[in-house]
């Protein structure tokens, strides 16, 4: 279990009905465990933590697939073997002229 002493472990949403926790470690580190079902008011704080670099979300992406492997990606997500699945949509089938153009700016 990752967490600094006196940190707060927050579970967001629904997960498995039952999980095993190392309670001795939780007690020794004096950690608090909190659950929240809804996502109200979580996004602004979470986004700011990611944006400023205090939270690194890259390790959460446990499986990567190409667009051709999309069925495997959905299977991994459905079976619960992945934390986060990333599907990379490549432009390999587009003409070279289209690939070389800069992407349009998002407004």
C-alpha positions in Angstrom: 0.0 0.0 0.0 1.4 3.4 -1.0 0.8 6.3 1.3 2.8 8.6 3.5 2.3 8.4 7.3 -0.9 10.2 8.4 -2.1 10.3 4.8 -5.7 9.8 3.6 -6.6 6.9 1.3 -9.7 7.8 -0.7 -11.7 5.3 -2.7 -13.8 6.9 -5.4 -16.8 5.2 -7.0 -17.5 1.6 -6.8 -14.9 -1.2 -6.9 -15.0 -4.8 -6.0 -17.5 -5.6 -3.3 -14.7 -6.8 -0.9 -11.0 -6.1 -0.8 -8.2 -7.0 1.5 -6.2 -4.2 3.2 -3.0 -4.5 5.2 -4.6 -3.1 8.4 -1.4 -3.3 10.4 0.3 -1.0 7.9 -2.7 1.3 7.9 -2.6 1.5 11.7 1.2 1.9 12.0 1.1 4.7 9.4 -2.0 6.3 11.1 -3.8 6.5 7.8 -7.4 7.5 7.3 -9.5 5.6 4.8 -12.5 7.4 3.2 -15.0 6.4 0.6 -16.9 8.6 -1.7 -19.4 7.4 -4.2 -20.1 10.5 -6.3 -17.5 12.6 -8.1 -19.0 15.9 -7.0 -16.3 18.6 -6.5 -13.5 16.1 -7.1 -12.5 17.1 -10.6 -11.2 20.6 -10.1 -8.9 19.5 -7.2 -7.8 16.4 -9.1 -7.0 18.2 -12.3 -5.0 20.9 -10.4 -2.9 18.2 -8.7 -2.2 16.5 -12.0 -1.5 19.8 -13.7 1.1 21.0 -11.2 2.8 17.6 -11.1 2.0 16.7 -7.5 0.2 13.6 -8.8 1.7 11.4 -11.5 -1.2 9.5 -13.2 1.0 7.7 -15.7 1.5 4.5 -13.6 -2.3 4.1 -13.6 -2.2 3.3 -17.3 -1.4 -0.4 -16.9 -2.4 -1.6 -20.4 -1.9 0.0 -23.9 -3.4 -1.2 -27.1 -3.6 -0.1 -30.7 -6.9 0.6 -32.4 -6.6 -2.8 -34.1 -6.5 -4.4 -30.6 -9.6 -2.6 -29.4 -11.4 -5.9 -28.6 -8.5 -7.0 -26.4 -8.6 -3.6 -24.7 -12.2 -3.8 -23.8 -11.7 -7.4 -22.7 -8.9 -6.4 -20.3 -11.1 -3.6 -18.9 -14.1 -5.8 -18.5 -12.2 -8.6 -16.8 -10.6 -6.2 -14.3 -7.0 -7.1 -15.1 -6.2 -3.5 -15.9 -6.4 -0.3 -13.9 -6.6 2.0 -16.9 -6.6 1.0 -20.5 -5.2 3.3 -23.2 -6.2 2.8 -26.9 -3.8 4.6 -29.2 -5.5 5.8 -32.3 -2.8 6.0 -35.0 -3.1 7.9 -38.3 -1.3 5.2 -40.2 -4.0 4.9 -42.8 -4.2 8.6 -43.7 -2.2 10.0 -46.7 1.2 11.5 -45.8 0.0 15.0 -46.5 -2.7 14.7 -43.9 -0.2 13.3 -41.3 2.2 16.2 -41.8 -0.4 18.9 -41.1 -0.5 20.4 -37.7 -3.6 19.4 -35.7 -6.2 22.2 -35.5 -6.3 24.2 -32.3 -9.0 23.3 -29.8 -11.1 26.2 -28.6 
